[in-house]
Amino acid sequence: MNYLDYLSSNSQQILFLTQAHFLVVLIAVGVGSAISIVLGLAVSTGEPNPNRFSLDWFATGIREGSLVFTAALLTVPSLALYALFLPFTGLGVTTAIVVLTLYSLYTVLRNTVAGLTTVDRAVLESARGLGYSRMRRLLTIQLPLAWPVILNGIRVTTLISISIAVVGAVVQGPGLGTLLINGISRIGASNSFYQVLTGTLFCLVVAAVFEIFFAIVQRLTIPRGIRV
């Protein structure tokens, strides 16, 4: 059997696993991004050097602690993190989504904080002089200006999650990891190389689909003058 014959005879399974891979990454990154953006907005400090024990001072502490914690999660090997959640979430899609969500937090949170805190202070002071409340400045000035940086963080964490989702196959998670793990475990056997090759190629297809999606979102939501 040549490779084209393999693709033809297994097309339904390959399509199903590709769709599952796409969806598990989409759900996990969507949940993780929502958590990170909300947290970033909540701890966005209005002052660069807040007074001690003020609300902004506590918000800065929570922000820095959150960044350290989520960065530490990235140092945990993905295989180990999947195994750690098995006693709580069991085998299957739940464990895959929880682990991918945790891995997606840091990059989006870091970019959210960076985007919000690098907005020109003169712009914020002008808005304050016009009577804008802190919440209004945050939602109508800081967030739109920070959105290109935030979107780039979501894009990066999505691409990372596509590869981490492959490892989810060891806990019976959905996606193309099933093909890769089966092919590697059967290396040398009939069609094992085709399984590894197909899993790799279709991960690239999933990444390409997400890249197209983010390009469309960028064009629709970011003015040309502030695109990054």
Helices and strands as residue ranges (DSSP letters): H 3-9, H 11-42, H 55-74, H 78-89, H 93-117, H 121-129, H 134-137, I 138-142, H 143-167, G 168-171, H 177-185, H 192-221, G 224-226
